[in-house]
Structures are given as structure tokens and as C-alpha cells.
């Protein structure tokens, strides 16, 4: 249970069979493989280069493709994609017939790295190999337990104990199949995280990375499985709580009830506080100040560890409806995942432009176009100053600027939803509203 820490490489006799593809390098001489995982929450979308070869880019909690390279020594460079800023330089030696997973990490606000290397093609007979990494600052001391699917924690086997930024030194080998994985704080017997039905289907080497989530719901973890794909298989805690809140775009205050129990009063144009509870399916109803029913038994489904916003608005018949938005659990530091929602029934489609200081609407790089009424779309905005414009284009091509904001920078760590809604007090009758 010893580990390799920052700026170290493990050379382990583990397995990676040929499931999944690889790319890059000279296929006639390529005999080693490199993959990049972004485990630094303070980093934005980050690119890894090995010499002149791009290994690919990954946002926090994501992974690049596997790239084939000649076994050799390489200079590595990690680059922020949005700004082209250099984050980290390093040297690495790739070994013949090995795959290396290069992990960007952070400690005390500084970028660093972990490297994990293992033999690519050992023989495995209906088994898989597993390495584990702990990147969780919330849980710097964790025990990892495993049990066959259908078995509980009392039947689980302790796989290993991991400190923060620790990689298991010994590969764990198990029979192929589905398993439940449990995380406990060191030496404890109560799981803080449970993943059910984790499918280890290939005779291969899996790397399991434990990381923090950064959503509105606190103290959440993700269990990320890295294989040969350019995407991560992420598992949430099945026993986590859930929560939701409501934004009221109506011109009157409303009372919100969940399963016929009143939980909040929401003023006009306001967002309620979060209502916390267990995962499940709920009936959501809304009444006005006189007790008249505006929304009757709308279905609200909340998954474990999920945070949602319910947007209350009137349709073109002046009847209340609700649009549900899943709130992101990404860090929102170097970039923001803004959810854009159209709550205006008067037009078929609306255009949203995020205009930087050297741009106009005509050449704005970031935009959401042709968003229909009661639809939503997410956009990733790199850290910068933006003036947001709301535009309507008529059938004859004439363009109307319905509203615009002053130039502003979104606050780090906050999760935003941008709304287009009716407003009789606005000059155009419509407005943009940014809520968090």
C-alpha cells in the first residue's frame, strides 16, 4: 500500500489488452502509448504535447485518446487551450510495450503530475487488472472495498488504502464481471461512497481515479474509470442526497409544494433556496397568493447526488409551466458552463450572443442561436469579459436587439443560468436575467 507521489513514475507489470483504438505517432515505429487525464480542478481545458505530438486535450475529470509513440524520452508541455498559457513542463521516458497514463494534479494552488505506466499486453484469462488513484482533497485518507454485484458492504474485501495523491503500487487482479465499490474514511466501517454495478468487462488494465465534484451539492465524489476510450466512465454515489430550487419568472409570488407539502414561497423574479432531500420522483405543485392552483403535480425526478433548478414561466396561453435544468458539477474556475433558457413564448426562436471586448454581435465567437421557446442549451465560456445580447430575427430578416447587459466577468466558482423572459417594465418588453 505504498505509493508514488508527485513527479514520479511507476513501472508496473500490469495489463492493457487491445480494446479501444489508439492514434498518432508513426505506426511503423510506435511501440509505446500515452494517455492524458486532467485531475486538476483549477485547470481549464488542457492540452498535453509530447515533443511535437499532441496527445489531445481534456477538461477536469476527462481523458484524452490513447496515442501511439516511439519508445523514447520526450519533453512534455501542458497548455491551457483557451489562453495558450503554459501550465507545466516535464520530461518523460516511454518504455517499449508499455502504456503510460499521465495525470495533471494540483497541490497548494500549484500544478504537478502523477505518472502511471504498465505493460500493455500481458496474458489475462477472464480477469482484469486495477490501479487506483486518490485525488480527493475532501477525503485525503480513503479505504477502497470491493464486492460482487448484489453483495453489501459487509461482504466487501478491502482492496487498498489511499492517501491524497497516492497511486497503488500493486496491481489488483479480479475476475471479470460487475462489482460494487465502497469508499470509507481510513479505518472506518461506514461507506462515504457506494458505486453499484461497476462493469469490468474486458481483460484489460483499468485505472480508477477518485476525485472531488464541484457542484452546488457539497461533499460529492466521482469514481472515474479510465481505459482506452477518449471518455471517462464516471460513477456517482448511489446513496447521495439530492436537491432542487425554483426560479419564479411570473409577475406574482407563488407557493411551492412537494408531494402536497409546502416547502417554499418564491417572490416574483426570484430564485428560492435549495430544498434538500433524498433521490426519487416527486409531485411538484405551485399556487398563487390566493391559493389558486397554477401548476398541478408536475413530475420532478431527482437522481442521487443531483442538483436541479426548476424554471417557472407562462406559456403562450398564460398557463404556468416548468422547465427543469440539471445544474453542472464542474469547477467553474477557468471556464463557466452557462445554461441558457428561453422563457419567451412570443417568438419562435431567439439568439444569444456573448460578446467579448474586441467583438460585436456579427463576429462573436460564443453564441447560442435559434433557441426555441421552453428549450435550454449549455455553453462553455472561457474566463473573460462578456456583454450578453438578446436578439430576435424576424421571418423577413429584420433584426431586433431585445436586451443587452454591460460587459462583465462571471464570478469564479458560481454556476449560472441565463434566462430570456418577458418584462413589461423593459423598453422592448423582454429582458435577460443571469441567476446563480
C-alpha positions in Angstrom: 0.0 0.0 0.0 3.0 2.3 -0.5 2.6 4.9 -3.2 4.3 7.0 -5.9 3.8 10.7 -5.3 4.2 13.9 -7.5 6.8 13.9 -10.3 7.2 10.1 -10.1 6.6 7.2 -12.5 5.5 3.7 -11.7 6.7 0.9 -14.0 4.4 -2.0 -13.1 3.7 -5.3 -14.7 0.0 -4.8 -15.4 -2.2 -5.4 -18.3 -3.7 -3.4 -21.1 -5.2 -5.6 -23.8 -6.0 -4.1 -27.2 -9.6 -3.0 -26.6 -10.1 0.5 -27.9 -8.1 2.3 -30.5 -5.0 4.5 -30.4 -3.8 7.2 -32.8 -0.9 9.5 -33.5 2.8 8.8 -33.9 4.5 6.7 -36.7 2.7 3.4 -36.7 5.8 1.7 -38.2 7.9 2.6 -35.2 5.3 3.3 -32.5 5.8 0.8 -29.6 4.6 2.7 -26.6 1.4 4.5 -25.7 0.5 7.7 -23.8 -2.9 9.0 -22.5 -3.7 12.2 -20.5 -6.1 12.6 -17.6 -6.9 16.1 -16.2 -7.2 15.8 -12.4 -6.6 19.5 -11.6 -9.8 21.3 -10.7 -8.1 24.7 -11.1 -7.3 24.0 -14.7 -9.5 24.6 -17.7 -9.5 22.5 -20.9 -5.8 21.5 -21.1 -3.7 20.1 -23.9 -0.8 17.7 -23.5 2.1 17.7 -26.0 4.9 15.2 -26.2 7.6 16.9 -28.2 5.8 17.9 -31.5 3.0 15.4 -31.0 -0.3 16.5 -29.5 -1.7 13.8 -27.1 -5.0 15.7 -27.0 -6.9 17.8 -24.6 -9.1 17.1 -21.6 -11.2 19.2 -19.2 -11.3 18.4 -15.4 -12.3 14.8 -14.9 -11.9 13.8 -18.5 -9.3 11.9 -20.5 -7.6 12.1 -23.9 -7.4 9.4 -26.6 -4.5 6.9 -26.3 -1.7 8.0 -28.7 0.9 5.6 -30.1 4.5 6.9 -29.9 8.0 5.5 -30.3 9.6 4.4 -27.1 11.9 7.3 -26.3 12.5 10.3 -24.0 10.1 13.2 -24.5 9.7 16.8 -23.3 6.1 17.3 -22.2 4.1 20.5 -22.2 0.7 21.2 -20.7 -1.1 24.1 -22.2 -4.4 25.9 -21.4 -6.4 25.6 -24.5 -8.4 28.9 -24.1 -5.4 31.2 -23.4 -2.5 29.1 -24.8 -0.7 29.7 -21.4 1.9 27.2 -20.4 0.8 25.3 -17.2 3.6 22.8 -16.7 6.7 21.3 -18.4 8.1 17.9 -17.7 10.3 15.1 -19.0 9.2 11.5 -19.5 10.7 8.3 -20.8 8.2 6.0 -22.6 9.1 2.3 -22.4 8.6 -0.2 -25.1 5.3 -2.2 -24.9 4.1 0.0 -22.1 1.2 2.4 -21.8 1.6 5.5 -19.6 -1.3 7.4 -18.1 -0.1 11.0 -17.3 -2.3 12.8 -14.7 -2.3 16.6 -14.2 -2.8 17.3 -10.5 -2.6 20.3 -8.1 -1.4 20.9 -4.6 -1.4 24.2 -2.7 -2.5 26.0 -5.8 0.4 24.7 -7.9 0.2 22.3 -10.9 2.0 19.0 -10.7 1.7 15.5 -12.1 1.4 11.8 -11.5 2.5 9.1 -14.0 1.4 5.5 -14.0 3.0 3.0 -16.5 2.2 -0.6 -17.1 2.9 -3.4 -19.6 0.5 -3.2 -22.5 -0.2 -6.9 -23.4 0.3 -9.4 -20.6 -1.8 -12.5 -20.6 -5.1 -12.3 -18.7 -7.6 -15.2 -18.6 -11.1 -13.8 -17.8 -9.6 -11.3 -15.4 -8.9 -7.6 -15.2 -6.2 -5.5 -13.6 -6.9 -2.4 -11.5 -4.9 0.5 -10.3 -6.3 3.2 -8.0 -5.5 6.9 -7.5 -6.9 9.3 -4.9 -7.2 12.9 -6.0 -9.8 13.9 -3.4 -8.9 16.9 -1.1 -12.2 16.3 0.8 -11.2 12.7 1.7 -7.4 12.6 1.9 -7.4 9.2 3.5 -9.6 6.6 1.9 -10.1 2.8 2.1 -11.3 1.1 -1.1 -13.5 -2.0 -0.8 -15.0 -4.3 -3.5 -17.8 -6.9 -3.5 -19.6 -8.8 -6.3 -22.7 -7.1 -7.6 -25.6 -7.9 -5.3 -23.4 -8.1 -2.2 -23.4 -5.5 0.5 -20.6 -3.7 2.3 -20.4 -6.5 5.0 -19.3 -8.9 2.2 -16.7 -6.5 0.7 -13.0 -7.1 0.5 -10.5 -4.3 1.4 -8.6 -3.6 -1.8 -6.2 -0.8 -0.6 -5.8 2.3 1.5 -5.0 5.6 -0.4 -3.7 8.9 0.8 -4.1 12.1 -1.2 -2.2 12.0 -4.5 -1.4 8.3 -3.9 -1.3 5.6 -6.5 -1.5 2.0 -5.6 1.9 0.3 -6.1 0.5 -3.2 -6.6 -2.0 -4.1 -9.3 -5.2 -5.7 -8.1 -6.5 -8.6 -10.2 -10.1 -9.8 -10.2 -12.4 -12.0 -12.2 -14.4 -10.2 -15.0 -17.8 -9.1 -14.0 -19.9 -6.4 -12.2 -18.9 -5.2 -8.8 -20.0 -2.8 -6.1 -17.2 -0.4 -4.9 -17.3 1.2 -1.5 -15.1 4.0 -0.1 -14.7 4.6 3.6 -12.6 7.0 5.5 -9.4 5.3 6.7 -10.2 2.5 9.2 -13.9 3.2 9.3 -16.8 0.9 8.6 -19.4 3.3 7.2 -19.2 4.0 3.4 -19.0 7.6 2.3 -19.4 6.5 -1.3 -21.1 3.5 -3.0 -20.9 2.7 -6.7 -23.1 -0.2 -7.8 -22.8 -2.4 -10.8 -19.4 -1.2 -11.9 -18.8 -3.2 -15.1 -15.3 -4.6 -15.6 -16.0 -6.4 -18.9 -12.5 -6.5 -20.6 -9.3 -8.5 -20.0 -7.6 -5.2 -19.5 -6.0 -2.7 -17.1 -8.4 -0.2 -15.5 -7.3 2.9 -13.6 -9.8 4.0 -11.0 -9.5 7.7 -10.1 -11.3 9.2 -7.1 -11.9 12.9 -7.4 -14.0 15.7 -5.9 -17.0 17.1 -7.7 -17.6 20.9 -7.6 -21.4 21.4 -8.0 -24.0 23.1 -5.8 -24.4 19.9 -3.8 -21.5 19.7 -1.4 -19.1 16.8 -0.4 -19.7 14.8 -3.6 -17.2 12.4 -5.2 -16.8 10.9 -8.6 -15.3 7.5 -9.3 -13.8 7.7 -12.7 -12.7 4.6 -14.7 -10.1 5.1 -17.4 -9.5 2.5 -20.1 -8.6 3.1 -23.8 -11.5 5.3 -24.6 -11.3 9.1 -25.0 -14.0 9.4 -22.4 -14.2 8.5 -18.8 -16.9 6.2 -17.3 -17.9 8.2 -14.2 -19.8 6.7 -11.3 -21.8 8.7 -8.6 -22.6 7.8 -5.1 -25.9 5.9 -5.1 -26.6 6.9 -1.5 -26.0 10.6 -2.0 -28.8 13.1 -1.3 -30.3 15.4 -3.9 -31.7 19.0 -4.0 -33.6 21.4 -6.2 -34.6 25.1 -6.2 -37.1 27.2 -8.2 -36.9 30.4 -10.2 -40.2 32.2 -10.5 -40.5 34.2 -13.7 -44.2 35.0 -13.1 -45.3 38.5 -12.2 -46.6 37.3 -8.8 -45.3 35.4 -5.8 -46.0 31.7 -5.6 -46.0 28.9 -3.0 -44.2 25.7 -3.9 -45.3 22.3 -2.7 -43.6 18.9 -3.0 -45.8 15.9 -2.6 -48.5 18.2 -1.3 -46.2 19.6 1.4 -45.4 23.3 1.2 -41.7 23.8 1.0 -41.1 27.4 -0.1 -42.6 30.8 -1.0 -40.9 32.3 -4.0 -41.3 36.1 -4.9 -41.7 37.2 -8.5 -38.4 37.3 -10.4 -36.6 35.4 -7.6 -34.8 32.1 -7.1 -35.7 30.1 -4.0 -33.2 28.5 -1.6 -32.4 24.8 -2.2 -34.8 22.2 -1.0 -32.8 19.2 0.1 -34.0 15.6 0.3 -33.5 12.1 -0.9 -33.4 10.9 -4.5 -36.7 9.9 -6.1 -39.7 11.0 -8.1 -41.9 13.8 -6.7 -45.1 15.7 -7.4 -44.5 19.5 -7.7 -47.3 21.9 -7.4 -47.5 25.7 -7.4 -50.2 28.1 -6.1 -50.6 31.8 -6.1 -51.1 34.1 -3.1 -54.9 33.4 -3.1 -54.3 29.6 -3.1 -55.3 29.1 -6.7 -53.5 26.1 -8.3 -51.2 27.3 -11.1 -49.2 24.1 -11.7 -50.6 20.8 -10.7 -48.5 17.7 -9.9 -45.6 18.2 -12.3 -43.1 15.4 -12.2 -39.8 16.2 -10.6 -37.2 13.4 -10.7 -34.0 13.7 -8.7 -31.1 11.3 -9.0 -28.7 10.6 -6.2 -26.1 13.5 -6.0 -28.1 15.6 -8.4 -28.9 19.3 -8.1 -31.7 20.8 -10.3 -33.3 24.2 -10.9 -37.0 24.4 -11.9 -37.8 27.4 -14.0 -41.5 28.5 -13.7 -42.9 30.5 -16.6 -46.2 31.2 -18.5 -46.8 29.6 -21.9 -48.5 31.5 -24.8 -51.9 30.7 -23.2 -50.8 32.3 -20.0 -50.8 29.0 -18.2 -47.9 28.1 -15.9 -45.4 25.5 -16.9 -42.0 24.4 -15.6 -38.6 23.7 -17.3 -36.1 21.6 -15.3 -32.4 22.3 -15.6 -29.7 20.0 -14.3 -27.0 22.0 -12.5 -23.4 21.3 -13.5 -20.9 19.8 -11.1 -17.8 21.1 -12.8 -15.4 23.6 -11.0 -16.4 26.9 -12.9 -12.9 28.4 -12.3 -11.2 28.8 -15.7 -14.4 28.5 -17.7 -18.2 28.6 -17.0 -20.8 26.1 -18.2 -23.7 28.5 -18.6 -27.2 27.0 -19.1 -29.2 29.3 -21.5 -33.1 29.0 -21.3 -35.7 30.7 -23.5 -38.8 31.5 -21.4 -40.4 33.9 -24.0 -43.4 32.5 -25.9 -43.8 35.4 -28.3 -41.1 34.4 -30.8 -40.3 31.1 -32.5 -36.6 31.4 -31.8 -34.2 33.7 -30.0 -30.4 34.4 -30.4 -28.0 34.9 -27.5 -24.6 36.4 -28.1 -21.7 36.5 -25.6 -19.7 39.5 -27.0 -16.1 40.0 -25.8 -14.4 43.4 -25.7 -12.8 43.1 -29.2 -16.0 41.7 -30.8 -19.5 42.7 -32.0 -22.6 40.5 -32.4 -21.6 39.9 -36.0 -18.3 38.2 -35.1 -18.9 37.0 -31.6 -17.3 33.5 -31.2 -19.6 32.4 -28.4 -23.3 32.2 -29.0 -26.5 30.2 -28.7 -28.6 30.5 -31.9 -32.1 29.6 -32.8 -33.1 28.6 -29.2 -36.8 27.8 -29.2 -39.3 28.7 -26.5 -39.0 26.5 -23.4 -35.8 25.0 -24.6 -32.4 25.1 -23.0 -28.8 24.7 -24.1 -25.4 24.8 -22.3 -22.4 26.8 -23.5 -18.9 26.7 -22.1 -17.4 30.2 -21.8 -13.7 30.6 -21.1 -12.8 33.2 -18.4 -13.2 36.6 -20.0 -15.3 39.8 -20.0 -18.6 39.4 -21.9 -21.5 41.6 -22.8 -24.6 39.5 -23.4 -27.1 40.4 -26.1 -30.6 39.0 -26.8 -31.6 39.2 -30.4 -34.8 38.3 -32.4 -34.6 37.7 -36.1 -38.0 38.1 -38.0 -39.0 36.0 -41.0 -38.2 38.9 -43.3 -34.6 39.0 -41.9 -35.0 42.2 -39.8 -33.1 42.0 -36.5 -34.2 43.4 -33.2 -31.9 43.8 -30.1 -34.3 43.0 -27.3 -31.8 43.4 -24.4 -28.1 43.6 -23.6 -26.0 43.6 -20.5 -23.0 45.6 -19.5 -19.6 43.9 -20.0 -18.8 41.7 -17.1 -16.8 38.7 -15.9 -18.6 35.8 -14.3 -17.5 35.1 -10.8 -15.3 32.1 -10.2 -16.9 29.1 -8.7 -20.5 30.2 -9.4 -22.9 28.2 -11.5 -25.0 30.4 -13.8 -28.3 30.1 -15.7 -29.1 32.8 -18.3 -32.8 33.4 -18.9 -34.7 35.3 -21.6 -38.1 36.3 -20.2 -40.9 38.8 -20.6 -40.8 42.1 -18.7 -43.5 44.7 -19.1 -41.2 47.3 -17.5 -38.4 46.8 -20.0 -38.3 49.1 -23.1 -38.6 46.1 -25.5 -40.9 44.1 -23.2 -38.2 41.5 -22.8 -35.1 41.1 -20.7 -32.1 38.9 -20.0 -31.6 37.7 -16.4 -28.5 35.9 -15.1 -29.1 33.9 -12.0 -26.9 31.7 -9.8 
